[in-house]
Amino acid sequence: MGQVVETLELTQTQNVQLYDEINPLSLDCGAALAPITVAYETYGTLNVEGTNAVLICHALTANAHAAGYNSPDDKTSGWWDGLIGPGKAFDTDKYFVISPNILGSCYGTTGPTSVNPKTGQSYRMSFPQISVRDIVRVQKRLLDALGVNRLAAVSGSSLGGMQVLEWPLLYPDFCETIIPISTAAKQPAWCIALNAAARAAITSDPDWQNGNYINQPARGLALARMIGMISYRSPQEFEERFGREQHSPDGKYYDPANVFEIERYLRHHGQKLVERFDANTYLLLARTMDLHDVTLSRDTLRNTLGSIRVRTLSIGISSDQRYHPAEQKEIARHIPNARYAEINSIHGHDAFLIEFEKISNAISEFLP
């Protein structure tokens, strides 16, 4: 795994089995899961002490490919390439950056699309319900296997930010710094509602077949993504980019085939997700987000977050419709050694995938 450089340099996703039948993972739901394989990418070099590692945690439909290129044919780099590499916020001349695909995903790590060794068939809907804490426990096993003795930082947004918050609570002596972005200490009702509508779109598709589909329930999964995209961006951005423009300005105004440009945008993103993601996986991980609550089986929010002793930078996005800046401010208010930074952007929740310069400036000023 080479370092990420500004010119094309290939990276390669690796896989490692971390749990087996003899040593399964005990899940929070009470089930045991094995074997568990994790796909991951690394950038930079781990120091002799194993203490210069940075863990990158991805969001709902992302994967381990956070930076660089996986092949000469790649047209786009990893989803956080603007932040990972020499001289960037997560400087690979200084840090060893690890980006694992999360438990339950469909990009190489064990999840609903994986084969259940007990049946010889894909898990599908029989895959047990996981928690954000389960995801973090698997990440810890990966870091142990890679020889990481301490994390210099953990960062991620959305579902990734939920993982970030669990790290100092599950392993308080293992990380020095956390940088949660656009996330919440507890999944808010607004986001649960959005996810519920998205899940209903999938499960209402006749092609879903109670999860036993051969071909994707394309209409349901596309609609789920359309619902998500509405909340991932902001009304201001939609107005500036699309307004009331129709696809064919010279077409008939009342023709139902002459759709608005915003409709075409949503349909496009819906189809793109159908081509690259799995519906059962979407159901599982969306539910995992809804179950997220750092206070569960612990203490009050004030006391739970107050027990975190690591340096913290909580980053909010001014136009985030999904996780309002108030969520990030609450995190910073309760963590003793925390700082809050706000990114001014019209791009809403997805600004963490767009506003690289602004986010980089905030992180670079914070990291030692």
N, C-alpha and C positions, 0 to 999 in steps of 0.2 A: 504494500500500500504506500504509494509515494506521497510526498507533500503536494498540496494544491499550489499551483503557480498561476500567474496571470495568463500565460500562454497555455495551450492545450497540454494537459498531462493526464494520463489515464489513471483512474482509480478502479478498484474492483471490489464488489461486495463479497464478503467472506461469510461462511456459515460455520457455527460451532454448536455441538450438542452439549447442553449444560445440565440437563436432568435426564435420568433414565428410570427404568422400571424399579430398580432397587432404591433409588433416591429421587422420588417424585417431588414435585412442588405442591405443598399444602396451600390451597387457595383460601381466601377469606370466606368464600361461600360454603366451605366445608368439604369440597371435592378435592381430589388429588389428581395431578396432571403430569403425565410422562409418556413418551419422551418430549423434551422441549428443545427445539433447535432455534437459534437466534442468528439472524442475518445482520451484519454490521459493516461499517466502513470506518477507517481511521485515516487521519491526516497529520503529518508531523511525526516526531520521534519521542518516545517515552524516555524520560531521563533515568539514570541509574537508580535513583531513589524511588522511582515510581510515583512522583508527587506533582508532576506538571500536567496532569490530564484535565481535559475539559469535556464534560458530557453534554451532548446536544440531544434534546428530547423533542420528537416530532408530534405534529397534530394529527387529527382524525384520519385523513386519507393520504398522508404523506408516507415516506419510506426512509430507508437508511441513506439514500443518496443525497446528502446535504451539500456537497461541494464537488467541484471538478467535473470530469466527464468519465463515463464508463466505457465508451467506445469512440472510435474516430467518426462514427456516423451520428453521434449525439448532436442535436441541434441546440439544445439548451443544457446549461450546467445544473448542478444540484440546487435544491430549493433555497438554501442559505449561502450560496456561493459568495454573495456580496459581503458576508461577515466572516467567512472562514478562509484563511490563506495568509501568506507572508505579508506582514504589514497591515493586515486587517484587524478587526476587533478581536477575533480569536486568532491571534497571530501564530501560525504553524511553525515559525522560526523559534517560537518560545514555548508553545503548548502542543501537547499530544491530544488531538481532538478525536473523540469517539462518537459515532452516530449510529446507534442500534435501531433496527426495526422493532417496534414494540410487540409484546406478547398479544396475540389475538388478531394480528394484521394478516394481510395476504401477500406480502412482499418478501417471503422467505422465512419469516419467523412463524412458529407454530400457531395456528388459528383455525377457524372453521373450514378453510379449504384444505387443511392438512389431513393426512390419513390417520384415522383412529386405529392403532395397532390391535385393538380388541375385535374390531369388525372387518378390517381390511378396506373400509370405505371412508370417504371424507366425513369429518365430524358433522359438518353442516350445522343444524340447530341443536345437535347434542353436545356441542362444545360448551363447557361450563361457563357460567357468568364470572368474569374476572373483575378485579378492582384495579384502581390506579396503583394501590399499594402492591398488588401482585406484579404489575408491570415493573415497578421499581425494584422489587426483590430479584427479578430475573436480570435486570440491568446490573445489579450488584454482583451477581454470580459471574456475569460476563466480565466485569472489571477485574474481579479476582483472577479469572482465567487469563486475562491479559497482563497481569502483574502490576495493576494499578493499586497503590497503597493509600493514596489520598487524592481527592479531586480539588483542583484549584478553583473550579467553577462548574456549576450546572445551570443550563439555560434552555428555555423553550417557551413556546406560546400556545395558548388555548389548551387543548388536552396535554400538550407538552409542558405548559406552565403548571398544570395540576401535578404532573410528575415531579417537577422542580420543587414544589412546596412539600411534597412527601419526603423528599430526600433528607433534609435535616431533622425531620421528625422520626424517621425510621433508623437513620444512621447519623446521629448528631456529631460524631467525632470524625466523620469521613470526608466531609467537604468544607471548604473554606468560605466559599461565596456562592450565593444563588441569585439568579436573574430571571424571575418570572415575568412574562410579558402577556398582556391581554388575557388574563385568566381570572379565576376566583377561588377563594378558600372553600366555598361550597357552591355547587352548581345552582345558579339562581332559577327561580320558577319560570322566568321568561325563556331561558335556554332549554329547560325541560319541555316547555310547550312547543318550541320550534322542533326539537328532536322528536317529540311525540308525533307531530304532523308528518315529519319526514319518514318515520318508521311506518306510520299508517299508509303512506303512499306506497311503500314497498310491499307490505303485507296485504294490501288491497288489490295488488296486481294479480290477476288469475294465473299468470305464468310463475308466480312465486312458489306455488305448490307446497305450502307449509315448509319452505326451505329446501325441498327436494327437487329443485330445478336442474335441468341439464343445461339449458341456455338461460342467460341472465333474464330476470324480470325487468326488461329494459325500460318499459314505461314507468314503472314504480321507482326504480333507482334514479332515473333521469329526473323525475318529479321531486324526489327527495333532495337531489342536488340543487334544483331550481329554488326550492324552499330555503336551503342553506345559503345560496348565493345572495338572496335578497337581504339576509342579515349579515353576510360577510362584508358587504360594501355599505355605502351610505347614501341617503337620499340626495345629498348635494352632488356626489359623484355621478349618480345616475342622471340627475338633471343636466349637469354640465356635459356629460358624454353623449347622452341619448335624447334628452328632452322628449318631445312628442314626435320625433322623426319616424316616418314610416319607411319600410324597406324600398318601396318604389315611389318616389316623390311624384312621378308622373302617372302613377296608377290611380285607380278609382278609390276615393277616400273611404267608401263604405264596403269595399270588397274585403271579405274576411281573409282572403289570401294575402292581402297587402298588410302584413303584420307590422307592429311597431319594432323599432330597432332594439329596444330593451327586451322584447320577447325573443328576438333572434339570439341575443346575447345569452339569455337564460337557457334557451334550448341548446345552444352550442355547448355550454358548460355541462348541461345534463348529459348530452351524448358523449362528451369526452370522459366523464366519470364511468359511464357504462362500459366503455372500451378498456378501462384500466383498473377497475376496482370490482369488489365482490359484494353482492347485496347482503348476504348473511353476515359478512364481516362488518358492514356498515351498521347493521342492527345491533351487533354485539358491542362495538366500540361506542356508538352513540349512547347506549344504555350504560356503559361503563362511565362515561362522562356524567350522566345524570345521577349516578350513585356516589359521585365524588363529594366527600365531606371530610375535611381534615379533623373535625371534632368527633367523628364517629368513634365510640368506645374510648374516648379520651377525656376531654374536659371542655369548658366553654371556649368559644372562639378566642376571646381575649387571652385566656391562659394557655391555650394550645399554641397559638402563634407567638405568644409571649415567651414560650419555652425555647424558641429558636434563637440561637446565639451566634449564628454565622452572619457575616456581612451580607446585606441584602439590597439589591436594586430592583424595585418594583416599577415596571414600565407600563404606562397606560397610553391608549391612543385616543385623541380628542374626539373623533367621530365614531368610535367603536359602538355599533348597535347591539353587539352580542354581550360583550363584557365591558360595561361602562367604566370610565376612569375611576368612578367611585369605588369599584371593586378593588382596583390596584391601590388606591389611597388607603382603603381599609386594611389591606395587607401590610402596607408600610407603617400604618399607625400602630399596629399591635406588635410588630416585630421590633425588639429593642434597638437593634443595630441596623436599621433600614433607612433607605433613602428612596424618594419617589421622583420619577422623571416622566414627563408627558411629551409624547410625540404629536405635534400639530400636523394633521393630515386629513384630507378629504376621503381617503381610501378605506375608512372604516376598519373593521376587524382584520382584513387582509393586508393592512399597512405593514404588518410584520414581515410580509413577503415582498414588499415594494420599497419601503422607505429605508433602504439600507444605509444611506449616508447619515440620516438623523439618528437611527438606532445605533449605528457604529460609533457616532460621536458620544452618545450617552454611555455606552458600554466602555469605550476606551478611556473616558474620564474617570470611570469607576474602578476598573480592574487595576491592580498594582503593577 
